Amino acid sequence: MKVKRVVVESLEEFFSEVKDLVHKGEGKIEFISIGSIEELNRILTPQRKRLLDVVKRHKPSSIRELAEKLGRDYKNVYDDVVFLERIGFLNLKRKGKKLVPEVDYDAIDIQVRIGASLTE
């Protein structure tokens, strides 16, 4: 099972972790950093969580098809898809003239940092 890692942390902790990973020579960083639980709640609204579920389960061939499956307005779904792609919760692939949303993980693992960073 592939898991998307989300870490709730301050910018200072994020940059410290990135610096440590670069210093250690580790490769691609595979997580999304969110500044607060409140911000995470604004990002992963129930509608956006459902959108991710539908993309994963039904693999729509376009954003228009996704909007139809969700029973939502195309523009609102398009805006959510672009937003979620920018943050890293889904990918958009171009197939001809269509943009195809894809979710390449099975679960979201949310870590909330308490005190010192997890890399210490």
C-alpha positions as CSV (number, residue, x, y, z in Angstrom):
1,M,0.0,0.0,0.0
2,K,1.4,3.4,-1.0
3,V,1.0,6.2,1.5
4,K,1.1,9.9,1.1
5,R,2.9,11.5,4.1
6,V,1.6,14.8,5.4
7,V,3.5,16.5,8.2
8,V,1.9,19.3,10.3
9,E,4.9,21.5,11.2
10,S,6.2,25.0,11.3
11,L,8.2,26.5,8.4
12,E,11.3,26.5,10.6
13,E,10.9,22.7,11.2
14,F,10.2,22.1,7.5
15,F,13.4,23.9,6.4
16,S,15.4,22.3,9.1
17,E,14.3,18.8,7.9
18,V,15.0,19.7,4.3
19,K,18.4,20.9,5.2
20,D,19.1,17.7,7.1
21,L,18.0,15.5,4.2
22,V,20.1,17.5,1.7
23,H,23.1,17.3,4.0
24,K,22.6,13.5,4.3
25,G,22.4,13.2,0.6
26,E,19.0,11.6,0.6
27,G,17.0,11.6,-2.5
28,K,13.5,12.9,-3.4
29,I,11.5,14.2,-0.4
30,E,8.1,12.4,-0.4
31,F,5.9,14.4,1.9
32,I,3.6,17.4,2.1
33,S,4.3,20.0,4.8
34,I,1.3,21.8,6.2
35,G,1.7,24.7,8.7
36,S,-1.1,23.9,11.1
37,I,-4.0,21.5,11.7
38,E,-6.4,24.4,10.8
39,E,-4.7,24.8,7.5
40,L,-4.9,21.0,6.8
41,N,-8.7,21.2,7.6
42,R,-9.1,24.0,5.1
43,I,-7.2,22.0,2.4
44,L,-8.8,18.6,3.0
45,T,-12.4,19.6,3.2
46,P,-15.0,16.8,3.0
47,Q,-15.7,17.7,-0.7
48,R,-12.0,17.5,-1.6
49,K,-11.6,14.2,0.3
50,R,-14.5,12.8,-1.6
51,L,-13.0,14.1,-4.8
52,L,-9.7,12.2,-4.0
53,D,-11.8,9.1,-3.2
54,V,-13.7,9.2,-6.5
55,V,-10.5,9.8,-8.5
56,K,-8.8,6.8,-6.8
57,R,-11.8,4.5,-7.1
58,H,-13.2,5.4,-10.5
59,K,-10.2,6.7,-12.4
60,P,-12.1,9.3,-14.5
61,S,-10.7,10.1,-17.9
62,S,-11.1,13.9,-17.5
63,I,-12.0,16.6,-15.1
64,R,-15.4,16.9,-16.7
65,E,-16.1,13.2,-16.1
66,L,-15.0,13.7,-12.5
67,A,-17.4,16.6,-12.1
68,E,-20.2,14.5,-13.4
69,K,-19.4,11.6,-11.0
70,L,-19.3,14.1,-8.1
71,G,-22.5,15.8,-9.2
72,R,-20.7,19.2,-8.9
73,D,-20.1,22.2,-11.2
74,Y,-17.1,21.7,-13.6
75,K,-15.4,25.0,-12.7
76,N,-15.5,24.2,-8.9
77,V,-14.1,20.7,-9.5
78,Y,-11.5,22.1,-11.9
79,D,-10.4,24.7,-9.2
80,D,-10.2,21.9,-6.5
81,V,-8.2,19.6,-8.8
82,V,-5.7,22.3,-9.7
83,F,-5.4,23.3,-6.0
84,L,-4.9,19.7,-4.9
85,E,-2.3,19.1,-7.6
86,R,-0.4,22.3,-6.6
87,I,-0.2,21.0,-3.0
88,G,0.7,17.5,-4.0
89,F,-2.4,15.5,-3.2
90,L,-3.0,14.4,-6.9
91,N,-1.4,14.5,-10.3
92,L,-2.7,15.8,-13.6
93,K,-1.7,14.0,-16.8
94,R,-2.4,15.5,-20.2
95,K,-3.9,12.9,-22.6
96,G,-4.7,14.7,-25.8
97,K,-6.7,17.7,-25.0
98,K,-7.9,16.3,-21.7
99,L,-6.4,16.7,-18.2
100,V,-6.7,13.4,-16.3
101,P,-6.6,13.5,-12.5
102,E,-4.7,10.7,-10.8
103,V,-4.2,9.6,-7.2
104,D,-1.2,7.3,-6.9
105,Y,-1.5,6.4,-3.2
106,D,-3.9,4.4,-1.1
107,A,-3.8,6.3,2.2
108,I,-2.8,9.6,3.8
109,D,-0.6,9.4,6.9
110,I,-0.8,12.6,8.9
111,Q,1.9,13.3,11.4
112,V,1.6,16.1,13.9
113,R,4.9,17.2,15.3
114,I,5.1,17.7,19.0
115,G,8.2,19.5,20.4
116,A,11.5,18.7,18.6
117,S,11.5,17.6,15.0
118,L,11.2,13.9,14.2
119,T,14.6,13.8,12.5
120,E,16.5,14.3,15.8
